[in-house]
Amino acid sequence: MARFNTRTAKARPVSPVRTTGRALRTALGGRGHERDARSELFLLAVAHFVSQQTFHESGADRDDRFVELVRELAVSDPAWTAGLLGWLRGEGNLRTAALVGAAEYVHARLEAGATDGPSNRRVVDSVLQRPDEPGELLGYWTATYGRAVPQPVKRGLADAVRRLYSGRSLLKYDTASRGYRFGDILNLVHAAPDPDKPWQGELFRYALDRRHHPDTAVPPASDRLLTAHRELMALPVEERRAIVTSEGGAERLAAAGMTWEALAGWLQGPMDKAAWEAVIPSMGPMALVRNLRNFDEAGVCDEVAAQVAARISDPAEVARSRQFPFRYLAAYQHAPSLRWAYPLEQALGHSLANVPALPGRTLVLVDRSGSMFYSRLSDRSELNRADAAAIFGTALALRAADADLVEFGTTSDRVEFRKGESVLKVLERFGDLGGTDTTGAVRAHYRGHDRVLIVTDEQYAFSRHGAPTEQVPAQVPVYTWNLAGYRAGHGPSGERGRHTFGGLSDAAFRMVPLLEAARDARWPWER
């Protein structure tokens, strides 16, 4: 009997975020679905800025849930957990969650006496990608577990120090405002210089001198950057602005590693047009994006502004910066001059490079309920999850062959757009729609589409018609993109055409074409 071995048989692809079959309630009373521990931790981690309050969960409760899940899986599933933490800090570009997670991973395994899986030392090293992060991780450890730092943490810190410490990083990050200076960390871990970096021994000694004998510390003569910086700092205050305005001033500032953050203090005066124009050539692309308003207020010239526009919209620079798409929306909303609109639109497009061009008919539903507006994405951002949802939903609709774009809350409505239109312009048409009737929105707008994508926090209100995903025929795939990481999902996930993914970048969309090609989608670090 040929039941399965037929030419028309189709595979049932699976995705990594899976539900257990156990029923829960969403925060608004809808019938929810429990996820397994891996899936719950993943969705929480990719949407979690530590200590950040959300509408349905306090910052402390989210932190506790994150820590509890990390500690549980560090012991029961160490290889998977180590992979998640390294990916979070790398491709996921989430610093604090990765650092906290690594510290809790080590503590839980030491407490349990666990020795299998990736080493504690390696996990600590894997999450430290910026020179200030050894101090951040050490600060978390000592604040949480006291000043007794175990050897695996020290060794992981030492590995990172050898990779990350340089003259430039010392100028940028070894400042008096830090709880742990470079010298403090070197004292703790006793890191030997990297054999392939013969200059590092002198640098380490200088870092120690800066910490313990700042008045007499002298940079190594072989380090041109540190020597040039010392010469600039020794100039009388009344002579410093002349350096900025002189021919070759920008080059001299760059050669001395002078950052825009330090320049105002060095000048002991305002960051005027000349100061900005001198430091702009040595600024990184995201520092440029964050300071567009300052450039306009200072009146930087059109020639320099054109250079800024070229940098921030360069595809390679956007890819290298690994910034979330919503950063460009924030810059667009806060920059007063229209001269930045097109470069920011280009940059936003480059940051959404992973959004697929889906064939057929696609229904895209964007959650614009009150809970999506309640909390900011991070302490440094004025944007919220509703903004992020609108960005990703609009990008999907614009790139799809034939899409209906819908915003929903208590009510729902189509968001009109034209092919080739600016993402930023379409975003202006979204509103605030109150409650969360996801089921009603699907019922009102599903009309035989080939797939449904819902960008949401999944906390839908009870409906007599059932869960949102139940409104779509079983053979039509439904993809839920979770932007909040709450415990209860609004539908099953993992197989049979129902899949959930998450995060604040476009990387998750890579799963959609895989699943539609009947290929299983794995965790992103297992590709």
C-alpha positions as CSV (number, residue, x, y, z in Angstrom):
1,M,0.0,0.0,0.0
2,A,1.7,3.2,-1.2
3,R,0.6,5.7,1.3
4,F,3.7,7.8,1.7
5,N,6.1,7.0,-1.1
6,T,4.3,9.0,-3.8
7,R,5.5,11.8,-6.1
8,T,3.0,14.3,-4.6
9,A,4.0,13.6,-1.0
10,K,5.3,16.8,0.7
11,A,7.6,17.0,3.7
12,R,6.4,18.6,6.8
13,P,9.3,21.0,7.6
14,V,9.9,21.9,11.3
15,S,11.2,25.0,12.9
16,P,13.1,25.3,16.1
17,V,10.7,27.3,18.2
18,R,8.3,24.7,19.5
19,T,5.3,24.4,21.8
20,T,4.7,21.6,24.2
21,G,0.9,21.2,23.8
22,R,0.2,22.5,27.3
23,A,-2.4,25.3,27.4
24,L,-1.7,28.7,29.1
25,R,-3.5,32.0,29.1
26,T,-2.1,35.1,27.4
27,A,-2.0,38.3,29.5
28,L,-5.3,39.3,28.0
29,G,-7.1,36.0,28.6
30,G,-6.7,34.4,25.2
31,R,-5.9,30.7,24.9
32,G,-2.2,30.5,24.9
33,H,0.4,27.8,24.2
34,E,3.4,26.9,26.4
35,R,6.8,26.8,24.6
36,D,9.6,24.4,25.6
37,A,12.4,25.8,27.6
38,R,14.7,26.3,24.7
39,S,12.1,28.2,22.7
40,E,11.0,30.3,25.6
41,L,14.6,31.4,26.4
42,F,15.4,32.1,22.7
43,L,12.3,34.4,22.2
44,L,12.9,36.1,25.5
45,A,16.6,36.6,24.9
46,V,16.3,38.1,21.4
47,A,13.7,40.7,22.6
48,H,15.2,41.3,26.0
49,F,17.0,44.5,27.1
50,V,17.9,43.7,30.6
51,S,15.8,45.5,33.3
52,Q,13.5,46.8,30.6
53,Q,9.9,47.1,31.7
54,T,7.2,45.8,29.3
55,F,3.4,46.3,29.4
56,H,2.6,42.8,30.7
57,E,5.7,42.0,32.7
58,S,8.0,44.1,34.9
59,G,11.7,44.4,34.1
60,A,12.6,42.5,37.3
61,D,10.2,39.6,36.4
62,R,11.7,39.4,32.9
63,D,15.2,39.4,34.3
64,D,14.3,36.6,36.8
65,R,12.7,34.5,34.1
66,F,15.7,35.0,31.8
67,V,18.2,34.1,34.5
68,E,16.2,31.0,35.6
69,L,16.0,29.7,32.1
70,V,19.7,30.2,31.4
71,R,20.7,28.5,34.6
72,E,18.4,25.5,34.0
73,L,19.6,25.0,30.4
74,A,23.3,25.7,31.2
75,V,23.2,22.4,33.3
76,S,20.7,20.3,31.2
77,D,21.6,21.5,27.7
78,P,25.0,23.3,27.9
79,A,26.0,23.0,24.2
80,W,22.8,24.6,23.0
81,T,22.9,27.3,25.7
82,A,26.6,28.2,24.9
83,G,25.7,28.5,21.2
84,L,22.8,30.8,22.0
85,L,25.0,33.1,24.2
86,G,27.7,33.4,21.6
87,W,25.2,34.1,18.9
88,L,23.4,36.7,21.0
89,R,26.6,38.8,21.3
90,G,27.7,38.1,17.7
91,E,25.1,38.1,15.0
92,G,22.3,38.9,17.5
93,N,24.1,42.1,18.5
94,L,22.7,42.0,22.0
95,R,25.3,42.9,24.6
96,T,23.8,42.9,28.0
97,A,21.7,39.7,27.7
98,A,24.8,37.9,26.4
99,L,27.0,39.1,29.3
100,V,24.4,38.4,32.0
101,G,23.7,35.0,30.4
102,A,27.4,34.0,30.3
103,A,27.8,34.9,34.0
104,E,24.8,32.9,35.0
105,Y,25.8,30.0,32.8
106,V,29.2,29.8,34.6
107,H,27.7,30.2,38.1
108,A,25.0,27.6,37.6
109,R,27.5,25.0,36.3
110,L,30.0,25.6,39.0
111,E,27.2,25.3,41.6
112,A,26.0,22.1,40.1
113,G,29.5,20.7,39.6
114,A,28.8,20.2,35.9
115,T,31.8,19.5,33.6
116,D,30.3,18.3,30.3
117,G,29.7,20.6,27.3
118,P,31.6,23.8,26.4
119,S,34.0,25.1,29.0
120,N,33.0,28.0,31.2
121,R,36.2,29.8,30.1
122,R,35.2,29.5,26.4
123,V,31.7,30.8,27.0
124,V,32.9,33.9,28.9
125,D,35.4,34.7,26.1
126,S,32.7,34.2,23.4
127,V,30.4,36.9,24.6
128,L,33.2,39.6,25.1
129,Q,33.4,41.4,21.7
130,R,34.1,45.0,22.7
131,P,37.0,46.3,24.9
132,D,34.7,47.6,27.6
133,E,32.8,44.3,28.0
134,P,35.3,42.5,30.3
135,G,34.6,45.3,32.8
136,E,30.9,45.0,32.3
137,L,30.9,41.3,32.9
138,L,33.1,41.7,35.9
139,G,30.8,44.4,37.3
140,Y,27.8,42.1,36.9
141,W,29.6,39.2,38.6
142,T,30.8,41.1,41.6
143,A,27.5,42.9,42.1
144,T,25.6,39.6,42.0
145,Y,28.0,37.1,43.5
146,G,30.6,39.1,45.4
147,R,34.3,39.8,44.8
148,A,35.4,36.2,44.8
149,V,35.8,35.6,41.0
150,P,36.3,31.9,40.0
151,Q,39.2,30.9,37.8
152,P,37.1,30.1,34.7
153,V,35.8,33.7,34.7
154,K,39.3,35.1,35.1
155,R,40.6,32.9,32.3
156,G,37.8,33.9,30.0
157,L,38.4,37.6,30.8
158,A,42.1,37.1,30.2
159,D,41.5,35.6,26.8
160,A,39.3,38.5,25.8
161,V,41.8,41.1,27.1
162,R,44.5,39.7,24.8
163,R,42.1,40.0,21.9
164,L,40.6,43.3,22.6
165,Y,43.0,45.7,24.4
166,S,44.8,48.2,22.2
167,G,45.9,51.8,22.4
168,R,42.8,53.0,20.7
169,S,40.5,51.0,22.9
170,L,42.3,52.3,26.0
171,L,41.6,55.9,25.0
172,K,38.0,55.2,24.3
173,Y,37.0,52.9,27.2
174,D,39.5,53.3,30.0
175,T,37.9,56.3,31.6
176,A,37.4,57.4,35.2
177,S,33.7,56.9,35.0
178,R,34.2,53.1,34.7
179,G,33.8,51.0,37.9
180,Y,36.5,48.6,36.6
181,R,39.4,50.2,34.7
182,F,41.7,48.3,32.3
183,G,44.3,48.2,35.1
184,D,41.9,46.7,37.6
185,I,41.1,43.8,35.2
186,L,44.7,43.2,34.4
187,N,45.5,43.1,38.1
188,L,42.7,40.5,38.6
189,V,43.4,38.2,35.6
190,H,47.2,38.5,35.3
191,A,46.8,38.3,31.5
192,A,50.1,37.7,29.7
193,P,50.4,39.7,26.4
194,D,49.5,37.9,23.2
195,P,52.7,36.4,21.7
196,D,51.6,37.8,18.3
197,K,51.3,41.3,19.7
198,P,54.8,42.3,21.0
199,W,53.6,45.8,21.8
200,Q,51.0,44.6,24.2
201,G,53.3,44.2,27.2
202,E,54.1,47.9,27.2
203,L,50.5,48.7,26.7
204,F,49.5,46.6,29.7
205,R,52.1,48.3,31.9
206,Y,50.8,51.7,30.8
207,A,47.2,50.7,31.6
208,L,48.3,49.7,35.1
209,D,50.2,53.0,35.5
210,R,47.2,55.0,34.3
211,R,45.1,53.3,37.0
212,H,47.5,53.5,39.9
213,H,49.9,56.4,39.1
214,P,47.9,58.6,36.7
215,D,50.0,61.8,37.3
216,T,53.2,60.1,36.2
217,A,52.0,57.5,33.7
218,V,53.8,57.9,30.3
219,P,52.6,56.0,27.2
220,P,55.1,53.8,25.4
221,A,57.2,55.7,22.9
222,S,56.5,53.0,20.3
223,D,52.8,53.7,20.4
224,R,52.2,56.7,18.0
225,L,48.5,57.0,18.8
226,L,49.0,57.2,22.6
227,T,52.0,59.5,22.2
228,A,50.1,61.9,19.9
229,H,47.1,61.9,22.3
230,R,49.4,62.8,25.2
231,E,50.8,65.7,23.2
232,L,47.3,67.0,22.5
233,M,46.2,66.7,26.1
234,A,49.3,68.7,27.2
235,L,48.4,71.7,25.0
236,P,47.2,74.8,26.9
237,V,43.5,75.2,26.7
238,E,43.7,78.5,24.9
239,E,45.7,76.9,22.0
240,R,43.4,73.9,21.4
241,R,40.7,75.4,19.2
242,A,43.3,76.6,16.8
243,I,44.3,73.0,16.3
244,V,40.7,72.2,15.3
245,T,40.4,75.0,12.8
246,S,43.9,74.6,11.3
247,E,44.7,72.9,8.0
248,G,45.3,69.3,8.9
249,G,43.5,69.6,12.2
250,A,41.1,66.7,11.4
251,E,44.1,64.5,10.5
252,R,45.8,65.4,13.8
253,L,42.7,64.6,15.9
254,A,42.3,61.3,14.1
255,A,46.0,60.4,14.6
256,A,45.6,61.0,18.3
257,G,42.5,58.9,18.6
258,M,40.4,61.8,19.7
259,T,36.7,60.8,19.8
260,W,33.8,63.1,19.4
261,E,32.7,62.3,23.0
262,A,36.1,63.5,24.3
263,L,36.5,66.5,22.0
264,A,34.1,68.9,23.8
265,G,35.9,68.2,27.2
266,W,39.3,68.7,25.6
267,L,38.2,72.0,24.0
268,Q,36.4,73.1,27.2
269,G,33.9,74.8,25.0
270,P,31.0,74.2,22.6
271,M,31.0,71.7,19.8
272,D,30.5,74.2,17.1
273,K,30.6,73.9,13.3
274,A,34.4,73.7,13.1
275,A,34.7,71.1,15.9
276,W,32.2,68.8,14.3
277,E,33.7,69.2,10.8
278,A,37.2,68.3,12.3
279,V,36.0,65.1,14.1
280,I,33.4,63.8,11.6
281,P,36.0,62.1,9.3
282,S,37.1,59.8,12.2
283,M,33.6,59.0,13.5
284,G,32.0,55.6,13.0
285,P,28.8,55.3,10.9
286,M,26.5,54.8,13.9
287,A,28.1,57.7,15.8
288,L,27.3,59.8,12.7
289,V,23.7,58.5,12.6
290,R,23.2,59.4,16.3
291,N,24.5,63.0,15.8
292,L,22.6,64.1,12.7
293,R,20.6,66.6,14.8
294,N,23.8,68.0,16.3
295,F,25.3,68.5,12.8
296,D,22.3,70.4,11.7
297,E,22.2,72.6,14.8
298,A,25.9,73.4,14.4
299,G,25.4,74.2,10.7
300,V,28.0,71.8,9.2
301,C,28.6,72.7,5.5
302,D,26.9,70.9,2.6
303,E,30.2,69.3,1.5
304,V,30.7,67.6,4.9
305,A,27.1,66.7,5.1
306,A,27.4,64.9,1.7
307,Q,30.3,62.9,3.1
308,V,28.2,61.9,6.1
309,A,25.3,60.9,3.9
310,A,27.6,58.7,1.8
311,R,29.0,57.0,4.9
312,I,25.7,56.3,6.6
313,S,24.1,54.9,3.5
314,D,27.0,52.8,2.3
315,P,25.9,49.1,2.2
316,A,29.2,47.8,3.5
317,E,29.2,50.3,6.4
318,V,25.6,49.3,7.3
319,A,26.4,45.6,7.2
320,R,29.5,46.2,9.3
321,S,27.7,48.2,12.0
322,R,25.1,45.4,12.5
323,Q,22.6,47.9,13.8
324,F,18.9,47.1,14.2
325,P,16.7,48.7,11.5
326,F,14.8,50.7,14.1
327,R,17.9,52.8,14.8
328,Y,17.5,54.4,11.4
329,L,13.9,55.2,12.0
330,A,14.9,56.9,15.3
331,A,17.4,59.0,13.4
332,Y,14.8,59.9,10.7
333,Q,12.3,61.0,13.4
334,H,14.8,63.1,15.3
335,A,16.9,64.7,12.5
336,P,15.4,68.1,11.7
337,S,16.9,68.5,8.2
338,L,15.4,66.8,5.1
339,R,18.9,66.3,3.7
340,W,19.2,63.1,5.8
341,A,15.9,61.5,4.7
342,Y,17.1,59.8,1.6
343,P,20.4,58.5,3.1
344,L,18.5,57.1,6.1
345,E,15.9,55.5,3.8
346,Q,18.8,53.8,1.9
347,A,20.5,52.7,5.2
348,L,17.2,51.2,6.5
349,G,16.8,49.3,3.2
350,H,20.3,47.9,3.5
351,S,19.7,46.9,7.1
352,L,16.7,44.9,5.9
353,A,18.7,42.8,3.4
354,N,17.4,39.5,4.7
355,V,13.7,40.3,4.1
356,P,12.7,37.8,1.4
357,A,10.8,38.6,-1.8
358,L,7.9,36.2,-1.1
359,P,6.0,34.8,-4.2
360,G,2.2,34.5,-4.4
361,R,-0.2,36.4,-2.1
362,T,0.8,37.3,1.4
363,L,-1.2,38.7,4.3
364,V,1.0,40.8,6.7
365,L,-0.6,41.7,10.0
366,V,1.1,44.3,12.2
367,D,0.2,44.6,15.9
368,R,-0.5,48.2,16.9
369,S,-2.1,47.5,20.2
370,G,-1.5,49.5,23.4
371,S,1.0,46.9,24.8
372,M,3.2,47.3,21.8
373,F,3.5,51.1,22.4
374,Y,4.0,50.9,26.2
375,S,7.7,50.2,26.6
376,R,10.7,51.5,24.7
377,L,12.9,49.0,23.0
378,S,15.8,50.1,25.2
379,D,16.8,52.7,27.7
380,R,18.6,54.7,24.9
381,S,15.7,54.5,22.4
382,E,12.5,56.5,22.2
383,L,11.1,53.8,19.8
384,N,8.8,50.9,20.9
385,R,7.8,47.5,19.7
386,A,5.0,49.0,17.6
387,D,7.6,50.9,15.6
388,A,9.7,47.8,15.1
389,A,6.6,45.8,14.0
390,A,5.7,48.5,11.5
391,I,9.2,48.5,10.0
392,F,9.4,44.8,9.5
393,G,5.8,44.4,8.3
394,T,6.1,47.2,5.8
395,A,9.4,45.8,4.5
396,L,7.8,42.4,4.0
397,A,4.8,43.9,2.2
398,L,6.9,46.1,-0.1
399,R,9.2,43.2,-1.1
400,A,6.5,40.6,-1.6
401,A,5.0,39.9,-5.0
402,D,1.5,40.6,-3.9
403,A,0.8,41.7,-0.3
404,D,-2.0,43.0,1.8
405,L,-0.6,45.1,4.8
406,V,-2.9,45.4,7.8
407,E,-2.6,47.1,11.2
408,F,-4.6,45.7,14.0
409,G,-5.6,46.4,17.7
410,T,-9.1,46.6,18.9
411,T,-10.0,47.1,15.2
412,S,-8.1,46.5,12.1
413,D,-7.5,48.3,8.7
414,R,-5.5,48.0,5.6
415,V,-2.4,50.2,5.3
416,E,-2.1,51.4,1.7
417,F,1.2,51.4,-0.1
418,R,2.7,51.5,-3.6
419,K,5.4,49.3,-5.0
420,G,8.8,51.0,-4.7
421,E,7.5,53.4,-2.1
422,S,9.7,54.5,0.8
423,V,9.4,52.4,3.9
424,L,9.7,55.5,6.0
425,K,6.8,57.1,4.2
426,V,4.5,54.1,4.7
427,L,5.3,54.1,8.4
428,E,3.6,57.4,8.7
429,R,0.3,55.8,7.9
430,F,0.2,53.5,11.0
431,G,-1.8,54.4,14.1
432,D,-2.4,53.3,17.7
433,L,-5.4,50.9,17.7
434,G,-5.9,50.1,21.4
435,G,-6.6,46.4,22.4
436,T,-5.5,43.2,20.7
437,D,-8.1,41.4,18.7
438,T,-5.7,39.3,16.6
439,T,-8.3,36.7,15.9
440,G,-10.7,39.3,14.5
441,A,-8.0,40.8,12.3
442,V,-7.2,37.5,10.7
443,R,-10.8,36.7,10.2
444,A,-11.5,40.1,8.6
445,H,-8.6,40.1,6.2
446,Y,-7.7,36.5,5.3
447,R,-8.9,35.9,1.8
448,G,-7.2,32.8,0.4
449,H,-3.7,34.1,0.8
450,D,-0.7,31.7,0.3
451,R,0.7,32.6,3.7
452,V,0.0,34.8,6.7
453,L,2.7,36.7,8.7
454,I,1.8,38.2,12.0
455,V,4.3,40.6,13.7
456,T,3.1,40.9,17.3
457,D,3.8,40.3,21.1
458,E,1.2,37.4,20.9
459,Q,-0.9,38.7,23.9
460,Y,-4.3,38.6,22.2
461,A,-7.6,38.9,23.9
462,F,-10.0,36.0,24.2
463,S,-12.3,35.4,21.2
464,R,-15.2,33.1,20.9
465,H,-13.8,32.1,17.5
466,G,-10.6,30.7,19.0
467,A,-6.9,31.4,18.5
468,P,-5.6,33.6,15.6
469,T,-3.8,30.8,13.8
470,E,-7.0,28.6,13.9
471,Q,-8.6,31.1,11.4
472,V,-6.3,30.0,8.6
473,P,-6.7,26.6,6.8
474,A,-4.2,24.0,8.1
475,Q,-2.4,23.7,4.7
476,V,-1.6,27.5,4.6
477,P,1.5,28.4,6.6
478,V,1.2,31.0,9.4
479,Y,4.4,32.7,10.6
480,T,4.4,34.6,13.9
481,W,7.2,37.0,14.5
482,N,7.3,37.6,18.3
483,L,8.8,40.9,19.3
484,A,8.4,40.7,23.1
485,G,9.2,37.2,24.4
486,Y,6.3,36.7,26.8
487,R,5.8,33.2,28.0
488,A,2.5,32.3,26.3
489,G,2.3,32.1,22.5
490,H,-0.9,32.7,20.6
491,G,-0.7,29.4,18.7
492,P,1.2,26.2,18.3
493,S,4.6,26.3,16.7
494,G,7.2,24.0,15.3
495,E,5.5,22.1,12.4
496,R,2.3,21.5,10.5
497,G,2.6,25.0,8.9
498,R,2.7,26.9,12.2
499,H,6.0,28.6,13.0
500,T,7.2,31.3,15.4
501,F,10.5,33.2,15.3
502,G,11.7,36.4,16.9
503,G,14.2,39.2,17.4
504,L,14.6,42.8,16.5
505,S,16.6,42.3,13.3
506,D,15.6,41.0,10.0
507,A,17.7,37.8,10.3
508,A,14.7,35.7,11.4
509,F,13.1,36.0,8.0
510,R,15.7,33.6,6.6
511,M,13.5,30.8,8.0
512,V,10.5,31.6,5.8
513,P,12.0,30.6,2.4
514,L,13.6,27.5,4.0
515,L,10.3,26.3,5.4
516,E,8.5,27.0,2.2
517,A,11.1,24.9,0.3
518,A,10.1,22.0,2.7
519,R,13.5,22.3,4.5
520,D,13.8,22.3,8.2
521,A,14.9,25.6,9.8
522,R,17.5,25.3,12.6
523,W,18.6,27.6,15.3
524,P,20.6,30.4,13.7
525,W,24.0,29.3,15.3
526,E,23.5,25.8,14.0
527,R,23.5,26.6,10.3
